């Protein structure tokens, strides 16, 4: 069980956190009634209230689109600046991990903004569901950190979803840009420029509660707290070390990035699945299966050796094809039917192992990244017309057995080929691992 004493003077912060004020606010009447208008939007229902704002469900008078309206109910300058800051953030960061922004305005002296209507998320309680949930949240926080922003108020309440299941991070009123001031290691609000202690006590990092230095490590602490809370404060043994590191009272001892935290969860999944020797399919929400045994049917085999990544440097989805060699796994996968690859996806083929198939792309923006592997693409469609680009890393060999070498080669369809000494592309070249090794040896290169 996680030791809650890590967060320091939590009791004092709770006593000073203004909960009595919040309860009094919750007893008051809504500032707008059903049927009133916020610009072109008609209020249909009151949804809830926070420390400085109220949320309503609204519908556009002309288009009939349903949305959510957030209305500022406080009149102090810090609250107004935080409200405007959230508007600015949503306008400047139009990513799928954040709510879609429609418009803003003022009605009866109350500032408001309109954003897409989202659904609340019920945090799972089973171990598999919690892994799904945490990795999906990590994807949202990763997108935020790439923009240089620290959320500072991560908690289950601030995670919502679209009707298609896409997780969305909300409430950026406390978001902070560490580069805002000349003192980037000091907790300076992007709203007021003053040192502040902010966040929800149950999830806030010690440095937030004590007014210390703030960085992305504060959000990682909150992610660890969320995982711990999902397990009711008593996580399984396989999660305990992950959560303890994420919630360390010393920021430098936490995971360096949210990606590292997510990798620890994926590594835990890999160890668990390897232990029981079972198959697992990856979900777009972020659950990863890293140990596979091929099945008889090719489509099941393809699913078994693939996993979908949600955390990456690019915005396109990424599917990892892992080709293991070892007991019970030959590491040589042959597919008689073409493998149809999605457009706007990146497929990373990670060896050691051999993938032998005909690859077809549904569009013109598919990437196959080769990492320490041998890939035989038996497609007869010329590579420059296939809609597939290839990227190389480590010892990688790509062969087109059914294509002749073009007059001009290589070109933009092959990324990193010139930078990787142990990367090779052939047309109607050797197909067996023994022949490939001989080819590499002749060229003074090594191959797995």
C-alpha positions in Angstrom: 0.0 0.0 0.0 1.3 3.5 -0.9 2.5 5.5 2.1 0.4 8.7 2.1 2.9 10.6 4.3 5.0 11.3 1.1 3.0 14.4 0.3 4.1 16.3 3.4 1.7 18.6 5.3 -1.5 17.3 3.6 -3.6 17.9 6.7 -2.6 21.5 7.0 -3.3 22.1 3.3 -6.7 20.4 3.6 -7.7 22.6 6.5 -6.6 25.7 4.5 -7.9 24.7 1.1 -11.2 26.6 1.3 -13.6 23.6 1.2 -16.1 25.5 3.3 -16.2 28.2 0.7 -16.8 25.6 -2.1 -19.7 24.0 -0.2 -21.3 27.4 0.2 -21.0 28.0 -3.5 -22.6 24.7 -4.2 -25.7 25.7 -2.2 -26.3 28.8 -4.3 -28.8 29.1 -7.2 -27.5 28.7 -10.8 -26.6 32.1 -12.4 -28.5 31.1 -15.6 -31.8 29.4 -15.9 -32.9 26.8 -18.5 -34.1 28.6 -21.7 -31.7 31.6 -21.3 -29.4 32.4 -24.2 -25.6 32.6 -24.3 -25.2 34.3 -27.6 -26.6 31.8 -30.1 -26.7 29.0 -27.6 -29.8 28.1 -25.5 -29.3 26.6 -22.0 -30.9 23.2 -21.7 -29.6 21.9 -18.3 -27.2 22.7 -15.4 -24.4 20.2 -15.3 -22.2 21.2 -12.4 -20.2 23.8 -10.5 -16.5 24.1 -9.7 -14.5 26.6 -7.6 -14.9 29.5 -10.1 -17.3 28.4 -12.8 -20.6 26.6 -13.7 -21.1 24.2 -16.6 -24.3 24.0 -18.6 -25.5 21.8 -21.5 -26.5 24.1 -24.4 -27.8 23.7 -27.9 -27.1 26.0 -30.9 -30.3 27.8 -31.9 -29.7 27.3 -35.7 -27.6 24.1 -36.1 -29.1 22.2 -33.2 -25.6 21.1 -32.1 -25.3 20.3 -28.4 -22.3 21.6 -26.5 -21.1 22.5 -23.0 -20.9 26.1 -21.8 -18.5 27.1 -19.0 -19.5 30.3 -17.2 -17.3 32.3 -14.9 -19.1 33.0 -11.6 -16.3 34.8 -9.7 -15.4 38.4 -10.2 -11.9 38.6 -8.8 -9.1 39.4 -11.2 -7.1 36.1 -10.7 -10.2 34.1 -11.5 -10.9 36.2 -14.6 -7.3 35.7 -15.8 -7.4 32.0 -15.3 -10.7 31.8 -17.2 -9.2 33.8 -20.1 -6.0 31.6 -20.0 -8.1 28.5 -20.5 -9.8 30.1 -23.5 -6.4 31.0 -25.0 -5.1 27.5 -24.4 -8.1 25.8 -26.1 -7.8 28.2 -29.1 -4.1 27.6 -29.5 -4.0 23.9 -28.9 -6.6 22.2 -31.2 -5.6 18.6 -30.7 -7.8 15.6 -30.4 -6.6 15.1 -26.8 -8.2 18.4 -25.7 -11.9 19.6 -26.0 -13.0 21.2 -29.2 -13.5 25.0 -28.8 -16.4 26.7 -30.4 -16.6 30.3 -29.2 -16.6 32.7 -26.3 -18.5 35.7 -25.2 -20.2 37.5 -22.3 -23.9 37.5 -21.2 -25.4 39.6 -18.4 -21.9 40.5 -17.3 -20.8 36.8 -17.1 -17.9 35.6 -19.3 -18.4 32.2 -20.9 -17.0 29.9 -23.5 -18.5 27.0 -25.5 -16.8 23.7 -26.1 -17.8 20.2 -27.3 -20.1 18.2 -25.0 -18.1 15.3 -23.5 -19.2 12.3 -21.4 -17.8 11.5 -17.9 -15.5 8.6 -17.5 -16.0 5.9 -14.9 -12.6 4.8 -13.7 -12.3 1.0 -14.0 -11.6 -1.1 -11.0 -10.2 -4.2 -12.6 -6.5 -4.5 -13.3 -6.8 -4.7 -17.1 -9.2 -1.8 -17.2 -7.0 0.3 -15.0 -4.0 -0.3 -17.4 -6.2 0.7 -20.3 -7.4 3.8 -18.6 -3.9 5.0 -17.3 -2.3 4.5 -20.7 -5.1 6.5 -22.4 -4.7 9.3 -19.9 -0.9 9.2 -20.4 -1.5 9.8 -24.1 -3.4 13.0 -23.3 -0.9 14.3 -20.8 1.9 13.5 -23.3 0.3 15.7 -25.9 0.0 18.4 -23.3 3.7 18.2 -22.3 4.8 18.3 -25.9 3.2 21.7 -26.0 5.3 22.8 -23.1 2.5 23.0 -20.6 2.1 21.4 -17.1 -1.6 20.7 -16.2 -1.2 20.9 -12.4 -4.7 19.5 -11.7 -4.8 16.0 -13.1 -7.5 13.9 -11.5 -10.2 11.5 -12.7 -12.8 14.4 -12.8 -10.7 16.1 -15.4 -10.7 13.1 -17.8 -13.7 12.8 -20.0 -14.4 11.0 -23.3 -16.1 11.4 -26.6 -18.9 9.1 -27.7 -16.4 7.1 -29.7 -14.4 6.4 -26.5 -11.6 8.9 -27.2 -10.2 10.1 -23.9 -10.0 13.9 -23.5 -8.2 16.0 -21.0 -10.1 19.0 -19.7 -9.8 22.0 -17.3 -6.7 24.0 -18.1 -7.4 26.9 -15.7 -4.3 26.0 -13.6 -2.1 25.0 -16.6 1.4 26.4 -16.4 4.2 27.1 -18.9 7.5 26.7 -17.1 9.2 29.0 -19.6 6.9 31.9 -18.8 9.2 33.6 -16.5 13.0 34.1 -16.3 12.9 31.6 -13.4 11.7 28.5 -15.2 12.3 26.2 -12.2 10.0 28.3 -10.0 6.3 27.7 -9.8 5.1 30.8 -11.7 1.5 30.9 -12.9 1.1 31.7 -16.6 -1.9 33.8 -15.4 -0.6 36.0 -12.6 3.2 35.5 -12.8 3.1 34.9 -9.0 4.3 31.9 -7.0 1.2 29.8 -6.1 0.3 26.5 -4.5 -2.3 24.9 -6.7 -4.0 21.6 -7.4 -6.3 19.1 -5.8 -4.8 17.9 -2.5 -5.6 14.2 -3.2 -3.5 14.3 -6.4 -1.2 17.3 -6.1 2.6 16.8 -5.7 4.3 17.9 -2.5 6.0 20.8 -4.3 2.6 22.1 -5.4 1.3 22.0 -1.8 4.4 23.6 -0.4 4.8 26.3 -3.1 8.0 24.7 -4.4 9.5 24.2 -7.9 7.0 22.9 -10.5 7.7 20.8 -13.6 6.2 18.0 -15.6 7.1 15.8 -12.6 4.1 17.2 -10.8 1.8 15.7 -13.4 3.6 12.4 -13.2 3.0 12.4 -9.5 -0.7 13.0 -10.1 -0.8 10.1 -12.6 0.7 7.8 -9.9 -1.9 9.0 -7.5 -4.7 8.3 -10.0 -3.4 4.8 -10.5 -3.2 4.3 -6.7 -6.7 5.6 -6.2 -8.1 3.3 -8.9 -6.8 0.3 -6.9 -8.4 1.8 -3.7 -5.0 2.6 -2.3 -3.9 -1.1 -2.4 -2.3 -1.8 -5.8 -1.2 -5.3 -6.8 2.4 -6.1 -6.3 3.2 -5.6 -10.0 2.0 -2.0 -9.8 3.4 -1.1 -6.4 6.9 -0.2 -7.6 5.5 1.8 -10.5 3.2 3.9 -8.3 5.9 4.4 -5.6 8.3 5.8 -8.1 5.8 8.0 -9.8 4.6 9.5 -6.4 8.1 9.9 -4.9 8.2 13.0 -2.7 11.4 14.0 -4.6 10.6 15.1 -8.1 14.0 14.0 -9.6 13.3 10.4 -8.4 10.0 10.1 -10.3 9.8 9.0 -14.0 11.6 11.5 -16.2 8.7 11.8 -18.6 5.1 10.6 -18.9 6.3 8.3 -21.7 8.7 6.6 -19.2 5.8 6.1 -16.8 3.7 4.6 -19.6 6.6 2.3 -20.6 6.7 1.0 -17.1 3.0 0.1 -17.3 3.6 -1.6 -20.7 6.6 -3.4 -19.3 4.5 -4.7 -16.4 1.9 -5.9 -18.9 4.6 -7.7 -20.9 5.9 -9.4 -17.8 2.4 -10.4 -16.8 1.5 -11.8 -20.2 4.8 -13.6 -20.7 4.3 -15.3 -17.3 0.9 -16.7 -18.2 1.9 -17.4 -21.8 -1.3 -15.9 -23.3 -2.1 -13.9 -26.4 -3.3 -10.3 -26.1 -4.4 -7.8 -28.7 -3.6 -4.1 -28.4 -6.4 -1.6 -28.0 -6.2 1.9 -29.5 -6.9 3.3 -26.0 -3.3 2.2 -25.1 -3.2 -1.4 -23.6 -0.2 -3.2 -25.0 0.6 -6.9 -25.4 4.3 -7.6 -25.8 4.6 -11.3 -25.8 3.0 -13.3 -28.6 2.7 -16.9 -29.8 1.5 -17.3 -33.5 -1.9 -18.8 -34.1 -2.9 -20.9 -37.1 -5.0 -18.4 -39.0 -3.1 -15.6 -40.6 -5.4 -12.8 -39.4 -5.1 -14.0 -35.9 -1.4 -14.3 -36.3 -1.1 -10.7 -37.5 -3.2 -9.5 -34.6 -1.1 -11.5 -32.2 2.2 -10.0 -33.3 0.9 -6.4 -33.5 0.4 -3.8 -30.9 -0.9 -0.2 -31.2 1.2 2.6 -29.6 -0.5 5.7 -28.4 2.6 7.5 -27.2 5.0 8.8 -29.9 6.6 11.8 -31.3 4.3 12.0 -34.2 0.5 12.4 -34.1 -0.3 9.4 -36.3 -1.2 6.1 -34.7 1.7 3.6 -34.5 1.5 -0.2 -34.7 4.4 -2.3 -33.5 5.1 -5.6 -35.1 7.3 -7.6 -32.9 9.0 -10.7 -34.3 10.3 -12.8 -31.5 12.6 -15.8 -31.9 12.8 -18.2 -29.0 11.1 -21.3 -27.5 7.8 -21.8 -29.2 8.2 -18.9 -31.5 9.9 -19.4 -34.9 10.3 -15.8 -35.6 9.6 -16.3 -39.3 6.2 -15.1 -40.2 4.8 -15.9 -43.7 1.5 -14.5 -44.9 0.0 -15.7 -48.1 -2.7 -13.0 -48.3 -1.8 -9.4 -48.5 -1.5 -7.4 -45.3 -3.5 -4.2 -45.7 -2.0 -1.3 -43.8 -4.0 1.7 -42.6 -3.4 5.1 -44.0 -1.8 7.7 -41.6 -0.3 4.8 -39.5 3.2 3.9 -38.7 4.2 0.2 -38.4 7.4 -0.6 -36.6 8.7 -4.0 -37.4 11.0 -5.0 -34.5 13.2 -8.1 -34.7 15.0 -10.2 -34.6 12.9 -12.1 -37.0 11.6 -12.3 -40.5 8.3 -10.9 -41.9 7.4 -12.2 -45.3 4.2 -10.8 -46.9 2.8 -8.6 -49.6 2.0 -5.1 -48.1 -0.8 -2.9 -49.4 -1.6 0.6 -48.1 -5.1 2.0 -47.9 -3.7 5.5 -48.6 -0.6 7.5 -49.3 0.7 8.1 -45.8 1.8 4.7 -44.4 5.2 4.3 -42.8 7.0 1.0 -42.1 9.9 1.4 -39.7 12.4 -1.5 -39.7 14.3 -2.2 -36.5 16.8 -5.1 -36.5 14.7 -7.3 -38.8 14.4 -8.8 -42.2 11.3 -7.8 -44.3 10.3 -9.4 -47.6 7.7 -7.3 -49.3 6.3 -9.5 -52.1 4.0 -6.8 -53.5 4.3 -6.3 -57.2 3.2 -2.6 -56.9 6.3 -0.4 -57.5 7.4 0.9 -54.1 7.2 4.5 -55.3 3.5 4.0 -56.1 2.6 1.9 -53.1 1.9 4.8 -50.7 4.4 3.3 -48.2 7.5 4.9 -46.9 10.3 2.9 -45.2 12.5 4.1 -42.3 15.5 2.2 -41.0 17.0 1.8 -37.6 19.7 -0.7 -36.5 20.4 -3.8 -38.6 17.6 -3.9 -41.1 17.2 -5.6 -44.4 14.4 -4.9 -46.9 13.9 -7.0 -50.0 11.4 -6.6 -52.9 11.5 -10.1 -54.5 8.9 -9.3 -57.1 10.3 -5.9 -58.2 13.2 -4.8 -60.3 15.6 -2.2 -59.1 14.6 1.3 -60.4 17.1 3.5 -62.2 17.1 6.1 -59.5 17.5 4.8 -56.0 17.3 5.5 -53.0 14.9 8.5 -52.7 12.5 10.0 -50.3 10.6 6.7 -49.8 13.6 5.4 -47.7 14.3 7.4 -44.6 17.6 6.9 -42.7 19.0 4.4 -45.2 22.2 6.4 -45.8 22.6 7.0 -42.0 22.5 3.3 -41.1 25.6 1.3 -42.0 23.8 -2.0 -41.3 20.7 -1.2 -43.3 20.2 -2.7 -46.8 17.5 -2.6 -49.5 17.5 -5.2 -52.3 15.4 -5.9 -55.3 15.0 -9.6 -56.2 17.7 -10.1 -53.6 18.4 -13.0 -51.2 15.4 -14.2 -49.2 16.7 -16.5 -46.5 18.4 -15.4 -43.3 21.5 -17.5 -44.2 21.8 -15.7 -47.6 21.2 -12.3 -46.0 24.0 -12.9 -43.5 26.3 -13.9 -46.2 25.4 -10.8 -48.1 26.0 -8.6 -45.1 29.3 -10.4 -44.3 30.5 -9.7 -47.8 29.7 -6.1 -47.4 31.6 -6.0 -44.1 28.4 -5.7 -42.1 26.8 -7.8 -39.4 23.2 -9.0 -39.2 21.4 -10.6 -36.3 
